[in-house]
Amino acid sequence: SLPKVRRIECPCLYLTGLLDPIIPTWMSNTLYNETRTARKRHLCEYPFGKHNDLPIMPDYFENIQSFIDELPLITTPSTEQQSVLR
């Protein structure tokens, strides 16, 4: 729902097929536009993509990997460091 999407803070990647007969393009665009609080957001549109064939679209997996690669690395203390902190 839009109220929930407006509160998202985590990175969001939207992948949409412009020929999708199930989820209209305007709906994906609306969700993308309303995800303003996300740390990072990106919309990939596939001109010949339908609902279930996006994985065979050119650059599909590359777009996902690129989005992931651009995310900041989040580090956590190692188990050894955690035991020292206790």
PDB file with one MODEL, atoms N, CA, C and O in Angstrom:
MODEL        1
ATOM      1  N   SER A   1       0.836  -1.182   0.000  1.00  0.00           N
ATOM      2  CA  SER A   1       0.000   0.000   0.000  1.00  0.00           C
ATOM      3  C   SER A   1       0.883   1.248   0.000  1.00  0.00           C
ATOM      4  O   SER A   1       2.014   1.217   0.485  1.00  0.00           O
ATOM      5  N   LEU A   2       0.371   2.314  -0.532  1.00  0.00           N
ATOM      6  CA  LEU A   2       1.155   3.547  -0.632  1.00  0.00           C
ATOM      7  C   LEU A   2       1.617   4.090   0.722  1.00  0.00           C
ATOM      8  O   LEU A   2       2.761   4.531   0.824  1.00  0.00           O
ATOM      9  N   PRO A   3       0.788   4.078   1.758  1.00  0.00           N
ATOM     10  CA  PRO A   3       1.294   4.573   3.047  1.00  0.00           C
ATOM     11  C   PRO A   3       2.513   3.789   3.542  1.00  0.00           C
ATOM     12  O   PRO A   3       3.420   4.371   4.137  1.00  0.00           O
ATOM     13  N   LYS A   4       2.541   2.491   3.304  1.00  0.00           N
ATOM     14  CA  LYS A   4       3.688   1.680   3.725  1.00  0.00           C
ATOM     15  C   LYS A   4       4.904   1.960   2.852  1.00  0.00           C
ATOM     16  O   LYS A   4       6.018   2.080   3.360  1.00  0.00           O
ATOM     17  N   VAL A   5       4.701   2.064   1.558  1.00  0.00           N
ATOM     18  CA  VAL A   5       5.804   2.331   0.632  1.00  0.00           C
ATOM     19  C   VAL A   5       6.466   3.661   0.971  1.00  0.00           C
ATOM     20  O   VAL A   5       7.682   3.804   0.839  1.00  0.00           O
ATOM     21  N   ARG A   6       5.694   4.604   1.396  1.00  0.00           N
ATOM     22  CA  ARG A   6       6.232   5.937   1.727  1.00  0.00           C
ATOM     23  C   ARG A   6       7.157   5.919   2.937  1.00  0.00           C
ATOM     24  O   ARG A   6       7.898   6.876   3.164  1.00  0.00           O
ATOM     25  N   ARG A   7       7.121   4.834   3.719  1.00  0.00           N
ATOM     26  CA  ARG A   7       7.968   4.743   4.913  1.00  0.00           C
ATOM     27  C   ARG A   7       9.193   3.854   4.709  1.00  0.00           C
ATOM     28  O   ARG A   7      10.011   3.720   5.619  1.00  0.00           O
ATOM     29  N   ILE A   8       9.330   3.254   3.551  1.00  0.00           N
ATOM     30  CA  ILE A   8      10.456   2.354   3.293  1.00  0.00           C
ATOM     31  C   ILE A   8      11.761   3.138   3.322  1.00  0.00           C
ATOM     32  O   ILE A   8      11.875   4.203   2.715  1.00  0.00           O
ATOM     33  N   GLU A   9      12.740   2.599   4.035  1.00  0.00           N
ATOM     34  CA  GLU A   9      14.048   3.233   4.103  1.00  0.00           C
ATOM     35  C   GLU A   9      15.137   2.387   3.456  1.00  0.00           C
ATOM     36  O   GLU A   9      16.193   2.907   3.095  1.00  0.00           O
ATOM     37  N   CYS A  10      14.892   1.104   3.307  1.00  0.00           N
ATOM     38  CA  CYS A  10      15.908   0.224   2.722  1.00  0.00           C
ATOM     39  C   CYS A  10      15.983   0.448   1.208  1.00  0.00           C
ATOM     40  O   CYS A  10      15.052   0.996   0.618  1.00  0.00           O
ATOM     41  N   PRO A  11      17.071   0.031   0.585  1.00  0.00           N
ATOM     42  CA  PRO A  11      17.194   0.178  -0.871  1.00  0.00           C
ATOM     43  C   PRO A  11      16.083  -0.589  -1.592  1.00  0.00           C
ATOM     44  O   PRO A  11      15.705  -1.683  -1.173  1.00  0.00           O
ATOM     45  N   CYS A  12      15.565  -0.012  -2.672  1.00  0.00           N
ATOM     46  CA  CYS A  12      14.470  -0.619  -3.438  1.00  0.00           C
ATOM     47  C   CYS A  12      14.803  -0.623  -4.922  1.00  0.00           C
ATOM     48  O   CYS A  12      15.178   0.400  -5.495  1.00  0.00           O
ATOM     49  N   LEU A  13      14.660  -1.774  -5.522  1.00  0.00           N
ATOM     50  CA  LEU A  13      14.852  -1.925  -6.961  1.00  0.00           C
ATOM     51  C   LEU A  13      13.526  -2.374  -7.556  1.00  0.00           C
ATOM     52  O   LEU A  13      12.974  -3.401  -7.161  1.00  0.00           O
ATOM     53  N   TYR A  14      13.020  -1.601  -8.503  1.00  0.00           N
ATOM     54  CA  TYR A  14      11.773  -1.932  -9.187  1.00  0.00           C
ATOM     55  C   TYR A  14      12.115  -2.400 -10.590  1.00  0.00           C
ATOM     56  O   TYR A  14      12.804  -1.702 -11.334  1.00  0.00           O
ATOM     57  N   LEU A  15      11.632  -3.583 -10.951  1.00  0.00           N
ATOM     58  CA  LEU A  15      11.836  -4.160 -12.277  1.00  0.00           C
ATOM     59  C   LEU A  15      10.463  -4.322 -12.904  1.00  0.00           C
ATOM     60  O   LEU A  15       9.612  -5.031 -12.365  1.00  0.00           O
ATOM     61  N   THR A  16      10.240  -3.674 -14.032  1.00  0.00           N
ATOM     62  CA  THR A  16       8.900  -3.704 -14.616  1.00  0.00           C
ATOM     63  C   THR A  16       8.947  -3.920 -16.121  1.00  0.00           C
ATOM     64  O   THR A  16       9.773  -3.341 -16.826  1.00  0.00           O
ATOM     65  N   GLY A  17       8.046  -4.763 -16.591  1.00  0.00           N
ATOM     66  CA  GLY A  17       7.887  -4.978 -18.027  1.00  0.00           C
ATOM     67  C   GLY A  17       6.814  -4.047 -18.556  1.00  0.00           C
ATOM     68  O   GLY A  17       5.710  -3.990 -18.013  1.00  0.00           O
ATOM     69  N   LEU A  18       7.131  -3.330 -19.597  1.00  0.00           N
ATOM     70  CA  LEU A  18       6.174  -2.354 -20.132  1.00  0.00           C
ATOM     71  C   LEU A  18       4.990  -3.010 -20.840  1.00  0.00           C
ATOM     72  O   LEU A  18       4.002  -2.342 -21.140  1.00  0.00           O
ATOM     73  N   LEU A  19       5.083  -4.311 -21.107  1.00  0.00           N
ATOM     74  CA  LEU A  19       3.962  -5.042 -21.716  1.00  0.00           C
ATOM     75  C   LEU A  19       3.277  -5.968 -20.706  1.00  0.00           C
ATOM     76  O   LEU A  19       2.554  -6.883 -21.097  1.00  0.00           O
ATOM     77  N   ASP A  20       3.500  -5.735 -19.431  1.00  0.00           N
ATOM     78  CA  ASP A  20       2.930  -6.578 -18.380  1.00  0.00           C
ATOM     79  C   ASP A  20       1.405  -6.450 -18.385  1.00  0.00           C
ATOM     80  O   ASP A  20       0.877  -5.359 -18.166  1.00  0.00           O
ATOM     81  N   PRO A  21       0.682  -7.570 -18.636  1.00  0.00           N
ATOM     82  CA  PRO A  21      -0.780  -7.510 -18.657  1.00  0.00           C
ATOM     83  C   PRO A  21      -1.402  -7.588 -17.258  1.00  0.00           C
ATOM     84  O   PRO A  21      -2.608  -7.395 -17.106  1.00  0.00           O
ATOM     85  N   ILE A  22      -0.582  -7.869 -16.236  1.00  0.00           N
ATOM     86  CA  ILE A  22      -1.107  -8.060 -14.881  1.00  0.00           C
ATOM     87  C   ILE A  22      -0.896  -6.817 -14.009  1.00  0.00           C
ATOM     88  O   ILE A  22      -1.822  -6.349 -13.347  1.00  0.00           O
ATOM     89  N   ILE A  23       0.325  -6.293 -14.018  1.00  0.00           N
ATOM     90  CA  ILE A  23       0.631  -5.090 -13.234  1.00  0.00           C
ATOM     91  C   ILE A  23       0.921  -3.954 -14.203  1.00  0.00           C
ATOM     92  O   ILE A  23       1.960  -3.963 -14.863  1.00  0.00           O
ATOM     93  N   PRO A  24       0.035  -2.984 -14.303  1.00  0.00           N
ATOM     94  CA  PRO A  24       0.234  -1.885 -15.250  1.00  0.00           C
ATOM     95  C   PRO A  24       1.477  -1.056 -14.906  1.00  0.00           C
ATOM     96  O   PRO A  24       1.858  -0.925 -13.743  1.00  0.00           O
ATOM     97  N   THR A  25       2.084  -0.512 -15.936  1.00  0.00           N
ATOM     98  CA  THR A  25       3.291   0.296 -15.772  1.00  0.00           C
ATOM     99  C   THR A  25       3.060   1.463 -14.822  1.00  0.00           C
ATOM    100  O   THR A  25       3.942   1.793 -14.029  1.00  0.00           O
ATOM    101  N   TRP A  26       1.904   2.087 -14.888  1.00  0.00           N
ATOM    102  CA  TRP A  26       1.636   3.235 -14.018  1.00  0.00           C
ATOM    103  C   TRP A  26       1.729   2.856 -12.547  1.00  0.00           C
ATOM    104  O   TRP A  26       2.098   3.679 -11.710  1.00  0.00           O
ATOM    105  N   MET A  27       1.389   1.598 -12.232  1.00  0.00           N
ATOM    106  CA  MET A  27       1.427   1.158 -10.848  1.00  0.00           C
ATOM    107  C   MET A  27       2.877   1.063 -10.349  1.00  0.00           C
ATOM    108  O   MET A  27       3.191   1.494  -9.239  1.00  0.00           O
ATOM    109  N   SER A  28       3.743   0.499 -11.175  1.00  0.00           N
ATOM    110  CA  SER A  28       5.165   0.427 -10.812  1.00  0.00           C
ATOM    111  C   SER A  28       5.758   1.821 -10.685  1.00  0.00           C
ATOM    112  O   SER A  28       6.530   2.093  -9.765  1.00  0.00           O
ATOM    113  N   ASN A  29       5.398   2.697 -11.606  1.00  0.00           N
ATOM    114  CA  ASN A  29       5.903   4.074 -11.551  1.00  0.00           C
ATOM    115  C   ASN A  29       5.421   4.794 -10.295  1.00  0.00           C
ATOM    116  O   ASN A  29       6.176   5.542  -9.673  1.00  0.00           O
ATOM    117  N   THR A  30       4.173   4.569  -9.927  1.00  0.00           N
ATOM    118  CA  THR A  30       3.633   5.187  -8.716  1.00  0.00           C
ATOM    119  C   THR A  30       4.382   4.699  -7.483  1.00  0.00           C
ATOM    120  O   THR A  30       4.764   5.497  -6.628  1.00  0.00           O
ATOM    121  N   LEU A  31       4.591   3.392  -7.393  1.00  0.00           N
ATOM    122  CA  LEU A  31       5.329   2.848  -6.251  1.00  0.00           C
ATOM    123  C   LEU A  31       6.738   3.427  -6.191  1.00  0.00           C
ATOM    124  O   LEU A  31       7.209   3.833  -5.129  1.00  0.00           O
ATOM    125  N   TYR A  32       7.404   3.461  -7.340  1.00  0.00           N
ATOM    126  CA  TYR A  32       8.755   4.030  -7.394  1.00  0.00           C
ATOM    127  C   TYR A  32       8.744   5.491  -6.929  1.00  0.00           C
ATOM    128  O   TYR A  32       9.562   5.884  -6.097  1.00  0.00           O
ATOM    129  N   ASN A  33       7.837   6.274  -7.454  1.00  0.00           N
ATOM    130  CA  ASN A  33       7.780   7.698  -7.108  1.00  0.00           C
ATOM    131  C   ASN A  33       7.456   7.943  -5.639  1.00  0.00           C
ATOM    132  O   ASN A  33       7.884   8.944  -5.065  1.00  0.00           O
ATOM    133  N   GLU A  34       6.707   7.037  -5.035  1.00  0.00           N
ATOM    134  CA  GLU A  34       6.327   7.203  -3.632  1.00  0.00           C
ATOM    135  C   GLU A  34       7.365   6.651  -2.660  1.00  0.00           C
ATOM    136  O   GLU A  34       7.244   6.853  -1.451  1.00  0.00           O
ATOM    137  N   THR A  35       8.373   5.965  -3.163  1.00  0.00           N
ATOM    138  CA  THR A  35       9.425   5.408  -2.306  1.00  0.00           C
ATOM    139  C   THR A  35      10.525   6.450  -2.128  1.00  0.00           C
ATOM    140  O   THR A  35      11.690   6.184  -2.427  1.00  0.00           O
ATOM    141  N   ARG A  36      10.166   7.604  -1.653  1.00  0.00           N
ATOM    142  CA  ARG A  36      11.111   8.726  -1.545  1.00  0.00           C
ATOM    143  C   ARG A  36      12.055   8.615  -0.357  1.00  0.00           C
ATOM    144  O   ARG A  36      13.134   9.207  -0.373  1.00  0.00           O
ATOM    145  N   THR A  37      11.671   7.870   0.669  1.00  0.00           N
ATOM    146  CA  THR A  37      12.507   7.789   1.865  1.00  0.00           C
ATOM    147  C   THR A  37      13.543   6.673   1.787  1.00  0.00           C
ATOM    148  O   THR A  37      14.359   6.527   2.698  1.00  0.00           O
ATOM    149  N   ALA A  38      13.525   5.891   0.724  1.00  0.00           N
ATOM    150  CA  ALA A  38      14.507   4.812   0.570  1.00  0.00           C
ATOM    151  C   ALA A  38      15.905   5.398   0.422  1.00  0.00           C
ATOM    152  O   ALA A  38      16.094   6.433  -0.217  1.00  0.00           O
ATOM    153  N   ARG A  39      16.882   4.721   1.022  1.00  0.00           N
ATOM    154  CA  ARG A  39      18.271   5.179   0.913  1.00  0.00           C
ATOM    155  C   ARG A  39      18.736   5.185  -0.532  1.00  0.00           C
ATOM    156  O   ARG A  39      19.528   6.036  -0.937  1.00  0.00           O
ATOM    157  N   LYS A  40      18.245   4.243  -1.297  1.00  0.00           N
ATOM    158  CA  LYS A  40      18.568   4.152  -2.721  1.00  0.00           C
ATOM    159  C   LYS A  40      17.367   3.519  -3.398  1.00  0.00           C
ATOM    160  O   LYS A  40      16.753   2.600  -2.857  1.00  0.00           O
ATOM    161  N   ARG A  41      17.035   4.008  -4.574  1.00  0.00           N
ATOM    162  CA  ARG A  41      15.935   3.413  -5.337  1.00  0.00           C
ATOM    163  C   ARG A  41      16.287   3.501  -6.812  1.00  0.00           C
ATOM    164  O   ARG A  41      16.967   4.424  -7.261  1.00  0.00           O
ATOM    165  N   HIS A  42      15.802   2.515  -7.548  1.00  0.00           N
ATOM    166  CA  HIS A  42      16.062   2.499  -8.985  1.00  0.00           C
ATOM    167  C   HIS A  42      14.911   1.775  -9.680  1.00  0.00           C
ATOM    168  O   HIS A  42      14.375   0.792  -9.166  1.00  0.00           O
ATOM    169  N   LEU A  43      14.548   2.273 -10.842  1.00  0.00           N
ATOM    170  CA  LEU A  43      13.482   1.675 -11.647  1.00  0.00           C
ATOM    171  C   LEU A  43      14.081   1.219 -12.968  1.00  0.00           C
ATOM    172  O   LEU A  43      14.646   2.022 -13.710  1.00  0.00           O
ATOM    173  N   CYS A  44      13.955  -0.074 -13.261  1.00  0.00           N
ATOM    174  CA  CYS A  44      14.392  -0.626 -14.546  1.00  0.00           C
ATOM    175  C   CYS A  44      13.147  -1.013 -15.336  1.00  0.00           C
ATOM    176  O   CYS A  44      12.328  -1.808 -14.875  1.00  0.00           O
ATOM    177  N   GLU A  45      13.018  -0.450 -16.514  1.00  0.00           N
ATOM    178  CA  GLU A  45      11.877  -0.760 -17.373  1.00  0.00           C
ATOM    179  C   GLU A  45      12.358  -1.570 -18.568  1.00  0.00           C
ATOM    180  O   GLU A  45      13.370  -1.245 -19.188  1.00  0.00           O
ATOM    181  N   TYR A  46      11.621  -2.624 -18.881  1.00  0.00           N
ATOM    182  CA  TYR A  46      11.951  -3.496 -20.004  1.00  0.00           C
ATOM    183  C   TYR A  46      10.858  -3.341 -21.058  1.00  0.00           C
ATOM    184  O   TYR A  46       9.735  -3.800 -20.851  1.00  0.00           O
ATOM    185  N   PRO A  47      11.170  -2.698 -22.190  1.00  0.00           N
ATOM    186  CA  PRO A  47      10.165  -2.365 -23.204  1.00  0.00           C
ATOM    187  C   PRO A  47       9.353  -3.558 -23.709  1.00  0.00           C
ATOM    188  O   PRO A  47       8.170  -3.413 -24.017  1.00  0.00           O
ATOM    189  N   PHE A  48       9.976  -4.734 -23.795  1.00  0.00           N
ATOM    190  CA  PHE A  48       9.264  -5.904 -24.310  1.00  0.00           C
ATOM    191  C   PHE A  48       8.947  -6.913 -23.209  1.00  0.00           C
ATOM    192  O   PHE A  48       8.532  -8.036 -23.495  1.00  0.00           O
ATOM    193  N   GLY A  49       9.140  -6.517 -21.960  1.00  0.00           N
ATOM    194  CA  GLY A  49       8.905  -7.415 -20.838  1.00  0.00           C
ATOM    195  C   GLY A  49       7.436  -7.547 -20.500  1.00  0.00           C
ATOM    196  O   GLY A  49       6.679  -6.576 -20.521  1.00  0.00           O
ATOM    197  N   LYS A  50       7.051  -8.781 -20.185  1.00  0.00           N
ATOM    198  CA  LYS A  50       5.691  -9.044 -19.713  1.00  0.00           C
ATOM    199  C   LYS A  50       5.778  -9.348 -18.221  1.00  0.00           C
ATOM    200  O   LYS A  50       6.680  -8.850 -17.547  1.00  0.00           O
ATOM    201  N   HIS A  51       4.872 -10.142 -17.700  1.00  0.00           N
ATOM    202  CA  HIS A  51       4.843 -10.351 -16.252  1.00  0.00           C
ATOM    203  C   HIS A  51       5.863 -11.387 -15.776  1.00  0.00           C
ATOM    204  O   HIS A  51       6.533 -11.173 -14.767  1.00  0.00           O
ATOM    205  N   ASN A  52       5.984 -12.489 -16.483  1.00  0.00           N
ATOM    206  CA  ASN A  52       6.837 -13.583 -16.015  1.00  0.00           C
ATOM    207  C   ASN A  52       8.094 -13.800 -16.842  1.00  0.00           C
ATOM    208  O   ASN A  52       8.805 -14.780 -16.619  1.00  0.00           O
ATOM    209  N   ASP A  53       8.385 -12.931 -17.777  1.00  0.00           N
ATOM    210  CA  ASP A  53       9.546 -13.183 -18.634  1.00  0.00           C
ATOM    211  C   ASP A  53      10.697 -12.195 -18.427  1.00  0.00           C
ATOM    212  O   ASP A  53      11.621 -12.152 -19.240  1.00  0.00           O
ATOM    213  N   LEU A  54      10.657 -11.421 -17.380  1.00  0.00           N
ATOM    214  CA  LEU A  54      11.721 -10.438 -17.163  1.00  0.00           C
ATOM    215  C   LEU A  54      13.110 -11.075 -17.076  1.00  0.00           C
ATOM    216  O   LEU A  54      14.067 -10.481 -17.574  1.00  0.00           O
ATOM    217  N   PRO A  55      13.266 -12.262 -16.463  1.00  0.00           N
ATOM    218  CA  PRO A  55      14.611 -12.841 -16.395  1.00  0.00           C
ATOM    219  C   PRO A  55      15.255 -13.132 -17.756  1.00  0.00           C
ATOM    220  O   PRO A  55      16.472 -13.299 -17.831  1.00  0.00           O
ATOM    221  N   ILE A  56      14.470 -13.193 -18.817  1.00  0.00           N
ATOM    222  CA  ILE A  56      15.084 -13.417 -20.132  1.00  0.00           C
ATOM    223  C   ILE A  56      15.307 -12.109 -20.890  1.00  0.00           C
ATOM    224  O   ILE A  56      15.788 -12.126 -22.023  1.00  0.00           O
ATOM    225  N   MET A  57      14.968 -10.994 -20.282  1.00  0.00           N
ATOM    226  CA  MET A  57      15.185  -9.694 -20.920  1.00  0.00           C
ATOM    227  C   MET A  57      16.673  -9.338 -20.867  1.00  0.00           C
ATOM    228  O   MET A  57      17.362  -9.664 -19.901  1.00  0.00           O
ATOM    229  N   PRO A  58      17.164  -8.663 -21.918  1.00  0.00           N
ATOM    230  CA  PRO A  58      18.572  -8.244 -21.915  1.00  0.00           C
ATOM    231  C   PRO A  58      18.880  -7.370 -20.694  1.00  0.00           C
ATOM    232  O   PRO A  58      18.103  -6.486 -20.332  1.00  0.00           O
ATOM    233  N   ASP A  59      19.994  -7.630 -20.092  1.00  0.00           N
ATOM    234  CA  ASP A  59      20.523  -6.858 -18.956  1.00  0.00           C
ATOM    235  C   ASP A  59      19.756  -7.032 -17.650  1.00  0.00           C
ATOM    236  O   ASP A  59      20.027  -6.312 -16.688  1.00  0.00           O
ATOM    237  N   TYR A  60      18.819  -7.953 -17.588  1.00  0.00           N
ATOM    238  CA  TYR A  60      18.036  -8.143 -16.361  1.00  0.00           C
ATOM    239  C   TYR A  60      18.941  -8.428 -15.158  1.00  0.00           C
ATOM    240  O   TYR A  60      18.908  -7.704 -14.163  1.00  0.00           O
ATOM    241  N   PHE A  61      19.747  -9.485 -15.260  1.00  0.00           N
ATOM    242  CA  PHE A  61      20.602  -9.860 -14.139  1.00  0.00           C
ATOM    243  C   PHE A  61      21.718  -8.844 -13.917  1.00  0.00           C
ATOM    244  O   PHE A  61      22.141  -8.619 -12.783  1.00  0.00           O
ATOM    245  N   GLU A  62      22.186  -8.242 -14.983  1.00  0.00           N
ATOM    246  CA  GLU A  62      23.217  -7.210 -14.863  1.00  0.00           C
ATOM    247  C   GLU A  62      22.685  -5.999 -14.099  1.00  0.00           C
ATOM    248  O   GLU A  62      23.404  -5.405 -13.296  1.00  0.00           O
ATOM    249  N   ASN A  63      21.433  -5.635 -14.345  1.00  0.00           N
ATOM    250  CA  ASN A  63      20.829  -4.507 -13.628  1.00  0.00           C
ATOM    251  C   ASN A  63      20.698  -4.797 -12.135  1.00  0.00           C
ATOM    252  O   ASN A  63      20.928  -3.922 -11.300  1.00  0.00           O
ATOM    253  N   ILE A  64      20.330  -6.020 -11.815  1.00  0.00           N
ATOM    254  CA  ILE A  64      20.225  -6.403 -10.404  1.00  0.00           C
ATOM    255  C   ILE A  64      21.602  -6.361  -9.753  1.00  0.00           C
ATOM    256  O   ILE A  64      21.766  -5.808  -8.665  1.00  0.00           O
ATOM    257  N   GLN A  65      22.597  -6.953 -10.431  1.00  0.00           N
ATOM    258  CA  GLN A  65      23.945  -6.977  -9.873  1.00  0.00           C
ATOM    259  C   GLN A  65      24.505  -5.569  -9.711  1.00  0.00           C
ATOM    260  O   GLN A  65      25.152  -5.266  -8.709  1.00  0.00           O
ATOM    261  N   SER A  66      24.261  -4.721 -10.682  1.00  0.00           N
ATOM    262  CA  SER A  66      24.734  -3.337 -10.616  1.00  0.00           C
ATOM    263  C   SER A  66      24.112  -2.605  -9.425  1.00  0.00           C
ATOM    264  O   SER A  66      24.796  -1.861  -8.722  1.00  0.00           O
ATOM    265  N   PHE A  67      22.832  -2.817  -9.207  1.00  0.00           N
ATOM    266  CA  PHE A  67      22.150  -2.195  -8.069  1.00  0.00           C
ATOM    267  C   PHE A  67      22.788  -2.656  -6.756  1.00  0.00           C
ATOM    268  O   PHE A  67      23.058  -1.849  -5.867  1.00  0.00           O
ATOM    269  N   ILE A  68      23.020  -3.955  -6.653  1.00  0.00           N
ATOM    270  CA  ILE A  68      23.631  -4.507  -5.437  1.00  0.00           C
ATOM    271  C   ILE A  68      25.045  -3.969  -5.254  1.00  0.00           C
ATOM    272  O   ILE A  68      25.436  -3.593  -4.149  1.00  0.00           O
ATOM    273  N   ASP A  69      25.806  -3.936  -6.340  1.00  0.00           N
ATOM    274  CA  ASP A  69      27.192  -3.463  -6.260  1.00  0.00           C
ATOM    275  C   ASP A  69      27.294  -2.010  -5.819  1.00  0.00           C
ATOM    276  O   ASP A  69      28.294  -1.619  -5.217  1.00  0.00           O
ATOM    277  N   GLU A  70      26.292  -1.215  -6.105  1.00  0.00           N
ATOM    278  CA  GLU A  70      26.313   0.202  -5.739  1.00  0.00           C
ATOM    279  C   GLU A  70      25.865   0.465  -4.303  1.00  0.00           C
ATOM    280  O   GLU A  70      25.950   1.594  -3.818  1.00  0.00           O
ATOM    281  N   LEU A  71      25.390  -0.572  -3.630  1.00  0.00           N
ATOM    282  CA  LEU A  71      24.970  -0.399  -2.237  1.00  0.00           C
ATOM    283  C   LEU A  71      26.196  -0.268  -1.343  1.00  0.00           C
ATOM    284  O   LEU A  71      27.215  -0.913  -1.591  1.00  0.00           O
ATOM    285  N   PRO A  72      26.107   0.552  -0.315  1.00  0.00           N
ATOM    286  CA  PRO A  72      27.249   0.663   0.598  1.00  0.00           C
ATOM    287  C   PRO A  72      27.433  -0.636   1.374  1.00  0.00           C
ATOM    288  O   PRO A  72      26.466  -1.305   1.735  1.00  0.00           O
ATOM    289  N   LEU A  73      28.670  -0.970   1.617  1.00  0.00           N
ATOM    290  CA  LEU A  73      28.991  -2.166   2.378  1.00  0.00           C
ATOM    291  C   LEU A  73      28.700  -1.902   3.848  1.00  0.00           C
ATOM    292  O   LEU A  73      29.169  -0.918   4.421  1.00  0.00           O
ATOM    293  N   ILE A  74      27.931  -2.779   4.439  1.00  0.00           N
ATOM    294  CA  ILE A  74      27.606  -2.643   5.860  1.00  0.00           C
ATOM    295  C   ILE A  74      28.415  -3.687   6.612  1.00  0.00           C
ATOM    296  O   ILE A  74      28.270  -4.885   6.369  1.00  0.00           O
ATOM    297  N   THR A  75      29.246  -3.247   7.502  1.00  0.00           N
ATOM    298  CA  THR A  75      30.073  -4.181   8.259  1.00  0.00           C
ATOM    299  C   THR A  75      29.513  -4.335   9.663  1.00  0.00           C
ATOM    300  O   THR A  75      28.914  -3.419  10.228  1.00  0.00           O
ATOM    301  N   THR A  76      29.725  -5.509  10.198  1.00  0.00           N
ATOM    302  CA  THR A  76      29.331  -5.785  11.575  1.00  0.00           C
ATOM    303  C   THR A  76      30.556  -6.323  12.298  1.00  0.00           C
ATOM    304  O   THR A  76      31.435  -6.905  11.663  1.00  0.00           O
ATOM    305  N   PRO A  77      30.632  -6.143  13.593  1.00  0.00           N
ATOM    306  CA  PRO A  77      31.781  -6.689  14.324  1.00  0.00           C
ATOM    307  C   PRO A  77      31.844  -8.199  14.156  1.00  0.00           C
ATOM    308  O   PRO A  77      30.816  -8.876  14.146  1.00  0.00           O
ATOM    309  N   SER A  78      33.044  -8.715  14.027  1.00  0.00           N
ATOM    310  CA  SER A  78      33.196 -10.166  13.902  1.00  0.00           C
ATOM    311  C   SER A  78      32.808 -10.820  15.220  1.00  0.00           C
ATOM    312  O   SER A  78      32.673 -10.148  16.243  1.00  0.00           O
ATOM    313  N   THR A  79      32.634 -12.111  15.188  1.00  0.00           N
ATOM    314  CA  THR A  79      32.265 -12.855  16.394  1.00  0.00           C
ATOM    315  C   THR A  79      33.316 -12.657  17.472  1.00  0.00           C
ATOM    316  O   THR A  79      32.987 -12.523  18.651  1.00  0.00           O
ATOM    317  N   GLU A  80      34.577 -12.637  17.071  1.00  0.00           N
ATOM    318  CA  GLU A  80      35.669 -12.445  18.021  1.00  0.00           C
ATOM    319  C   GLU A  80      35.557 -11.080  18.701  1.00  0.00           C
ATOM    320  O   GLU A  80      35.706 -10.978  19.919  1.00  0.00           O
ATOM    321  N   GLN A  81      35.302 -10.056  17.935  1.00  0.00           N
ATOM    322  CA  GLN A  81      35.164  -8.717  18.500  1.00  0.00           C
ATOM    323  C   GLN A  81      33.940  -8.637  19.407  1.00  0.00           C
ATOM    324  O   GLN A  81      33.968  -7.952  20.429  1.00  0.00           O
ATOM    325  N   GLN A  82      32.883  -9.324  19.045  1.00  0.00           N
ATOM    326  CA  GLN A  82      31.673  -9.291  19.858  1.00  0.00           C
ATOM    327  C   GLN A  82      31.925  -9.906  21.227  1.00  0.00           C
ATOM    328  O   GLN A  82      31.423  -9.407  22.235  1.00  0.00           O
ATOM    329  N   SER A  83      32.709 -11.000  21.269  1.00  0.00           N
ATOM    330  CA  SER A  83      32.963 -11.645  22.555  1.00  0.00           C
ATOM    331  C   SER A  83      33.807 -10.749  23.458  1.00  0.00           C
ATOM    332  O   SER A  83      33.654 -10.785  24.679  1.00  0.00           O
ATOM    333  N   VAL A  84      34.701  -9.942  22.869  1.00  0.00           N
ATOM    334  CA  VAL A  84      35.508  -9.009  23.647  1.00  0.00           C
ATOM    335  C   VAL A  84      34.631  -7.899  24.201  1.00  0.00           C
ATOM    336  O   VAL A  84      34.855  -7.416  25.311  1.00  0.00           O
ATOM    337  N   LEU A  85      33.635  -7.497  23.429  1.00  0.00           N
ATOM    338  CA  LEU A  85      32.766  -6.405  23.847  1.00  0.00           C
ATOM    339  C   LEU A  85      31.827  -6.793  24.984  1.00  0.00           C
ATOM    340  O   LEU A  85      31.291  -5.922  25.669  1.00  0.00           O
ATOM    341  N   ARG A  86      31.627  -8.070  25.186  1.00  0.00           N
ATOM    342  CA  ARG A  86      30.675  -8.523  26.221  1.00  0.00           C
ATOM    343  C   ARG A  86      31.248  -8.436  27.579  1.00  0.00           C
ATOM    344  O   ARG A  86      30.579  -8.777  28.554  1.00  0.00           O
TER     345      ARG A  86
ENDMDL
END
